[in-house]
Amino acid sequence: MKTILTAVGVLGLMWSASLFAAQLGTEKTALCVGCHGEAGKGAAPLFPKLAGQNVKYLSAQLRLFKNQARSVPAMNAIAAPLSEEDIRAIAAYFAGQRPLAEVEKAPPEGERIYRVGIAAKNVPACSACHGPQGQGNAPAGFPLVKGQYAAYTVKALSDYASGVRGENTPMRAIAARLSEEEMKQVAAYMAALK
């Protein structure tokens, strides 16, 4: 009985800590609305939607901005004063939001690239890391990609391909093997994933 009560108590504390982090995140995300939209659901196609994104990925990106290892001047300035507690709270808040699909219909070529890749170009299936429905892989820190603006995804892929982003990640090599049209097709497919 004591073990059960201890387990319930620990779960209650974890839930309370998560709730507190999400509440703190609500307060800390006021600046985010302008570019990322209310609750991270999107505001402009060149800025990523953050709703539903996993905590590990969001936290890592905020740390990269804070340390200026990823250079986006506005984000560097916003992240610079954030504490580790702030980063965890912001990530928890956005992770708790529900992402929305961007479009209803996706191009078949985009689905093919997402589901099976392009063997002739040594491009693996996107679903291998980002999941069959684009939900990402939270333990690995691979981002959710479903419902993302297609324009943002194309920009991200182009940044990886050019070496502007993603030092020491497989995405640099993978994106470099995609043509601009292939990037657009797979991005359109990801935007439609629900």
VOBA-1610 file (N, C-alpha, C; in pm, whole numbers, padded with zeros to 5 digits, always signed):
BEGIN
Met+00082-00120+00000Met+00000+00000+00000Met+00086+00127+00000Lys+00194+00120+00080Lys+00284+00236+00090Lys+00348+00266-00047Thr+00385+00159-00119Thr+00446+00175-00252Thr+00348+00241-00348Ile+00224+00200-00342Ile+00122+00258-00430Ile+00103+00406-00398Leu+00094+00438-00269Leu+00077+00578-00230Leu+00197+00663-00271Thr+00317+00606-00259Thr+00439+00678-00301Thr+00435+00703-00451Ala+00398+00601-00529Ala+00391+00615-00674Ala+00288+00720-00714Val+00173+00719-00647Val+00069+00818-00676Val+00119+00958-00642Gly+00190+00969-00529Gly+00245+01097-00488Gly+00347+01150-00587Val+00435+01062-00636Val+00537+01102-00735Val+00469+01146-00864Leu+00370+01070-00910Leu+00298+01108-01031Leu+00228+01242-01014Gly+00171+01265-00896Gly+00105+01392-00868Gly+00204+01508-00873Leu+00322+01488-00816Leu+00425+01592-00820Leu+00470+01620-00963Met+00488+01513-01042Met+00529+01531-01181Met+00423+01608-01259Trp+00296+01572-01237Trp+00186+01641-01305Trp+00182+01787-01263Ser+00199+01814-01132Ser+00199+01951-01082Ser+00313+02032-01142Ala+00432+01971-01149Ala+00549+02039-01207Ala+00524+02070-01354Ser+00464+01976-01425Ser+00433+01996-01567Ser+00331+02108-01584Leu+00230+02109-01499Leu+00127+02213-01504Leu+00187+02349-01474Phe+00275+02355-01374Phe+00342+02480-01338Phe+00428+02529-01455Ala+00504+02437-01517Ala+00589+02475-01630Ala+00504+02529-01745Ala+00392+02465-01771Ala+00304+02512-01879Ala+00247+02650-01847Gln+00208+02673-01721Gln+00155+02803-01681Gln+00262+02911-01694Leu+00383+02880-01645Leu+00494+02974-01657Leu+00523+03000-01805Gly+00514+02894-01887Gly+00535+02908-02030Gly+00436+03000-02095Thr+00311+02999-02048Thr+00208+03089-02101Thr+00252+03234-02082Glu+00306+03263-01964Glu+00353+03398-01935Glu+00477+03433-02017Lys+00564+03338-02038Lys+00692+03363-02105Lys+00680+03369-02257Thr+00565+03332-02312Thr+00552+03325-02458Thr+00484+03446-02519Ala+00464+03551-02443Ala+00397+03670-02495Ala+00467+03726-02619Leu+00600+03727-02620Leu+00675+03778-02736Leu+00666+03686-02858Cys+00634+03560-02835Cys+00634+03461-02943Cys+00515+03478-03038Val+00406+03535-02988Val+00281+03544-03063Val+00297+03617-03196Gly+00376+03723-03198Gly+00391+03803-03319Gly+00438+03725-03440Cys+00530+03632-03420Cys+00583+03554-03533Cys+00525+03413-03541His+00497+03353-03425His+00455+03213-03422His+00306+03194-03400Gly+00232+03304-03378Gly+00088+03297-03363Gly+00044+03261-03222Glu-00084+03282-03198Glu-00145+03248-03069Glu-00127+03100-03043Ala-00073+03066-02927Ala-00048+02927-02886Ala+00043+02853-02985Gly+00122+02928-03062Gly+00216+02867-03155Gly+00153+02804-03276Lys+00029+02842-03306Lys-00044+02779-03417Lys-00018+02844-03552Gly+00071+02942-03556Gly+00111+03002-03682Gly+00060+03143-03700Ala+00146+03225-03759Ala+00110+03364-03786Ala+00152+03406-03926Ala+00265+03354-03972Ala+00318+03391-04104Ala+00394+03271-04159Pro+00380+03242-04287Pro+00437+03121-04346Pro+00589+03103-04337Leu+00664+03208-04314Leu+00809+03189-04304Leu+00857+03165-04161Phe+00764+03168-04065Phe+00800+03138-03926Phe+00735+03005-03888Pro+00808+02920-03816Pro+00752+02788-03784Pro+00636+02793-03686Lys+00546+02699-03705Lys+00442+02675-03606Lys+00510+02596-03493Leu+00480+02628-03370Leu+00542+02561-03256Leu+00445+02471-03181Ala+00316+02483-03207Ala+00215+02403-03137Ala+00241+02254-03156Gly+00246+02182-03044Gly+00263+02038-03049Gly+00407+01991-03065Gln+00499+02083-03086Gln+00640+02045-03103Gln+00692+01983-02974Asn+00781+01885-02983Asn+00825+01818-02861Asn+00922+01902-02779Val+00920+01880-02650Val+00998+01958-02553Val+01147+01950-02582Lys+01197+01831-02610Lys+01341+01814-02632Lys+01389+01897-02750Tyr+01315+01893-02860Tyr+01353+01969-02978Tyr+01345+02120-02952Leu+01232+02166-02897Leu+01217+02309-02870Leu+01324+02360-02774Ser+01351+02285-02669Ser+01453+02325-02572Ser+01590+02335-02639Ala+01622+02238-02722Ala+01751+02239-02791Ala+01763+02360-02883Gln+01655+02393-02954Gln+01659+02507-03046Gln+01675+02638-02968Leu+01602+02652-02858Leu+01615+02774-02777Leu+01757+02789-02722Arg+01818+02678-02682Arg+01957+02684-02634Arg+02052+02724-02747Leu+02029+02672-02867Leu+02112+02710-02982Leu+02100+02859-03010Phe+01978+02913-03003Phe+01957+03057-03022Phe+02024+03136-02910Lys+02006+03091-02788Lys+02063+03161-02672Lys+02216+03170-02682Asn+02278+03059-02721Asn+02425+03053-02732Asn+02476+03105-02866Gln+02386+03148-02952Gln+02415+03198-03086Gln+02483+03094-03175Ala+02462+02968-03143Ala+02510+02861-03229Ala+02420+02850-03353Arg+02298+02897-03340Arg+02206+02910-03454Arg+02176+03058-03466Ser+02210+03116-03580Ser+02202+03260-03596Ser+02075+03306-03666Val+01985+03358-03587Val+01865+03428-03634Val+01855+03546-03538Pro+01898+03666-03581Pro+01913+03779-03488Pro+01796+03804-03394Ala+01673+03800-03443Ala+01559+03824-03355Ala+01549+03716-03248Met+01567+03591-03288Met+01559+03481-03191Met+01679+03484-03095Asn+01795+03521-03144Asn+01912+03531-03055Asn+01886+03632-02945Ala+01827+03746-02982Ala+01798+03851-02883Ala+01691+03807-02784Ile+01589+03737-02832Ile+01481+03691-02745Ile+01530+03581-02651Ala+01612+03490-02701Ala+01659+03377-02620Ala+01771+03413-02523Ala+01846+03518-02552Ala+01963+03553-02470Ala+01934+03560-02320Pro+01827+03625-02276Pro+01805+03637-02131Pro+01734+03516-02068Leu+01697+03415-02146Leu+01620+03303-02092Leu+01704+03216-02000Ser+01645+03180-01887Ser+01708+03086-01796Ser+01672+02945-01842Glu+01736+02845-01782Glu+01702+02706-01813Glu+01556+02678-01776Glu+01509+02735-01666Glu+01370+02719-01625Glu+01276+02782-01728Asp+01313+02898-01780Asp+01232+02963-01885Asp+01224+02874-02008Ile+01336+02820-02048Ile+01341+02735-02168Ile+01250+02614-02149Arg+01260+02549-02035Arg+01174+02431-02008Arg+01026+02470-02008Ala+00995+02584-01947Ala+00855+02628-01940Ala+00798+02662-02077Ile+00875+02733-02157Ile+00830+02770-02292Ile+00809+02644-02376Ala+00905+02552-02370Ala+00896+02428-02446Ala+00774+02346-02401Ala+00750+02339-02270Ala+00635+02264-02218Ala+00504+02326-02264Tyr+00499+02459-02265Tyr+00378+02527-02309Tyr+00345+02493-02454Phe+00442+02510-02543Phe+00415+02484-02684Phe+00389+02336-02712Ala+00459+02249-02640Ala+00438+02105-02658Ala+00294+02066-02622Gly+00234+02139-02531Gly+00097+02109-02488Gly-00012+02163-02578Gln+00025+02236-02682Gln-00074+02292-02775Gln-00101+02193-02889Arg-00215+02207-02951Arg-00253+02115-03060Arg-00217+02176-03196Pro-00135+02103-03276Pro-00102+02155-03409Pro-00219+02138-03506Leu-00223+02223-03605Leu-00329+02218-03706Leu-00269+02193-03844Ala-00337+02113-03925Ala-00292+02090-04063Ala-00306+02219-04142Glu-00215+02238-04235Glu-00212+02362-04313Glu-00302+02355-04435Val-00304+02242-04503Val-00383+02227-04626Val-00458+02094-04623Glu-00553+02080-04709Glu-00633+01957-04714Glu-00576+01851-04806Lys-00516+01892-04916Lys-00472+01795-05017Lys-00322+01807-05039Ala-00255+01693-05046Ala-00110+01692-05063Ala-00073+01629-05196Pro+00040+01672-05254Pro+00083+01615-05382Pro+00136+01472-05365Pro+00103+01382-05458Pro+00148+01242-05447Pro+00301+01229-05445Glu+00371+01313-05519Glu+00518+01306-05521Glu+00573+01338-05382Gly+00513+01433-05314Gly+00555+01467-05178Gly+00534+01351-05082Glu+00422+01283-05098Glu+00395+01166-05014Glu+00498+01056-05040Arg+00532+01035-05166Arg+00631+00931-05200Arg+00765+00962-05133Ile+00810+01086-05143Ile+00937+01123-05080Ile+00928+01105-04929Tyr+00819+01149-04870Tyr+00803+01139-04724Tyr+00801+00994-04677Arg+00726+00910-04748Arg+00706+00771-04704Arg+00818+00675-04742Val+00878+00693-04862Val+00980+00595-04905Val+01115+00657-04942Gly+01122+00789-04953Gly+01248+00854-04987Gly+01275+00850-05137Ile+01400+00874-05173Ile+01442+00869-05314Ile+01570+00786-05318Ala+01555+00658-05346Ala+01668+00566-05341Ala+01782+00607-05434Ala+01747+00654-05553Ala+01850+00692-05651Ala+01938+00806-05603Lys+01889+00885-05508Lys+01966+01000-05456Lys+02013+00976-05312Asn+01991+00853-05263Asn+02028+00819-05126Asn+01958+00909-05025Val+01830+00938-05051Val+01748+01019-04960Val+01655+00922-04887Pro+01672+00908-04755Pro+01585+00817-04680Pro+01444+00875-04666Ala+01352+00789-04630Ala+01214+00833-04604Ala+01214+00928-04486Cys+01145+01039-04500Cys+01132+01137-04389Cys+01064+01071-04270Ser+00971+00979-04300Ser+00894+00913-04195Ser+00983+00830-04103Ala+01101+00792-04149Ala+01191+00712-04065Ala+01229+00786-03936Cys+01246+00916-03944Cys+01282+00996-03826Cys+01165+01077-03771His+01079+01122-03862His+00972+01214-03821His+00837+01145-03801Gly+00834+01013-03815Gly+00714+00935-03788Gly+00619+00927-03905Pro+00537+00822-03909Pro+00446+00802-04022Pro+00344+00913-04040Gln+00307+00980-03931Gln+00210+01090-03940Gln+00275+01225-03913Gly+00409+01230-03917Gly+00479+01357-03898Gly+00485+01404-03755Gln+00463+01311-03661Gln+00458+01347-03520Gln+00595+01367-03458Gly+00702+01334-03530Gly+00836+01348-03477Gly+00871+01232-03387Asn+00989+01242-03326Asn+01036+01140-03232Asn+01089+01215-03111Ala+01005+01233-03010Ala+01041+01314-02894Ala+01165+01263-02820Pro+01178+01132-02792Pro+01297+01088-02719Pro+01428+01117-02795Ala+01422+01110-02927Ala+01541+01138-03008Ala+01559+01288-03034Gly+01455+01366-03006Gly+01461+01510-03032Gly+01437+01547-03176Phe+01377+01454-03253Phe+01344+01485-03393Phe+01210+01557-03395Pro+01202+01669-03468Pro+01082+01752-03460Pro+00958+01695-03528Leu+00846+01737-03473Leu+00716+01718-03536Leu+00719+01802-03664Val+00669+01746-03774Val+00668+01821-03901Val+00527+01835-03958Lys+00431+01764-03901Lys+00294+01769-03955Lys+00233+01908-03936Gly+00161+01951-04039Gly+00089+02078-04031Gly+00177+02202-04039Gln+00306+02183-04060Gln+00397+02299-04067Gln+00373+02375-04198Tyr+00392+02505-04194Tyr+00382+02582-04317Tyr+00480+02525-04420Ala+00434+02503-04543Ala+00521+02452-04648Ala+00636+02549-04676Ala+00608+02678-04677Ala+00712+02778-04705Ala+00823+02771-04599Tyr+00786+02752-04475Tyr+00888+02741-04369Tyr+00970+02613-04388Thr+00904+02502-04419Thr+00976+02375-04437Thr+01074+02385-04553Val+01034+02449-04663Val+01126+02467-04777Val+01245+02551-04734Lys+01220+02658-04659Lys+01330+02742-04610Lys+01423+02662-04520Ala+01366+02582-04429Ala+01449+02501-04338Ala+01533+02402-04417Leu+01472+02334-04514Leu+01547+02239-04597Leu+01657+02309-04676Ser+01626+02426-04729Ser+01728+02504-04804Ser+01842+02546-04713Asp+01809+02586-04589Asp+01913+02624-04492Asp+02001+02505-04457Tyr+01941+02388-04442Tyr+02022+02267-04417Tyr+02112+02239-04538Ala+02053+02243-04658Ala+02128+02211-04779Ala+02246+02304-04802Ser+02229+02432-04767Ser+02336+02530-04788Ser+02437+02533-04673Gly+02407+02460-04566Gly+02498+02458-04452Gly+02476+02568-04351Val+02372+02650-04370Val+02341+02758-04277Val+02292+02702-04144Arg+02235+02584-04148Arg+02173+02525-04030Arg+02209+02378-04017Gly+02207+02329-03893Gly+02217+02186-03870Gly+02355+02126-03871Glu+02451+02199-03819Glu+02587+02145-03812Glu+02584+02009-03742Asn+02656+01914-03800Asn+02667+01779-03745Asn+02535+01704-03735Thr+02441+01735-03823Thr+02317+01657-03827Thr+02302+01593-03965Pro+02235+01479-03971Pro+02214+01415-04102Pro+02133+01502-04198Met+02056+01597-04146Met+01970+01678-04233Met+02050+01758-04335Arg+02171+01797-04304Arg+02251+01871-04402Arg+02273+01789-04528Ala+02319+01667-04511Ala+02347+01581-04627Ala+02219+01540-04699Ile+02115+01510-04623Ile+01989+01468-04684Ile+01929+01582-04767Ala+01919+01700-04708Ala+01859+01814-04779Ala+01941+01853-04901Ala+02072+01839-04894Ala+02158+01876-05008Ala+02132+01788-05130Arg+02075+01671-05109Arg+02046+01579-05221Arg+01910+01606-05285Leu+01830+01693-05225Leu+01696+01723-05279Leu+01701+01843-05373Ser+01625+01835-05481Ser+01610+01952-05568Ser+01511+02048-05502Glu+01506+02170-05550Glu+01411+02267-05496Glu+01268+02218-05514Glu+01239+02158-05628Glu+01104+02107-05655Glu+01070+01993-05559Glu+01165+01905-05532Glu+01142+01795-05438Glu+01117+01850-05296Met+01190+01954-05259Met+01168+02018-05129Met+01025+02072-05121Lys+00981+02137-05228Lys+00845+02193-05230Lys+00739+02084-05220Gln+00761+01974-05291Gln+00664+01864-05291Gln+00651+01800-05152Val+00765+01768-05090Val+00760+01703-04959Val+00711+01800-04853Ala+00745+01929-04866Ala+00696+02029-04771Ala+00544+02042-04780Ala+00490+02038-04901Ala+00345+02046-04920Ala+00277+01924-04858Tyr+00340+01808-04869Tyr+00284+01688-04809Tyr+00284+01699-04656Met+00395+01745-04598Met+00402+01761-04452Met+00296+01859-04403Ala+00273+01964-04478Ala+00174+02066-04438Ala+00035+02006-04426Ala+00007+01901-04504Ala-00126+01839-04505Ala-00142+01729-04402Leu-00032+01683-04343Leu-00041+01575-04244Leu-00120+01620-04121Lys-00205+01531-04070Lys-00288+01562-03953Lys-00252+01469-03839
//
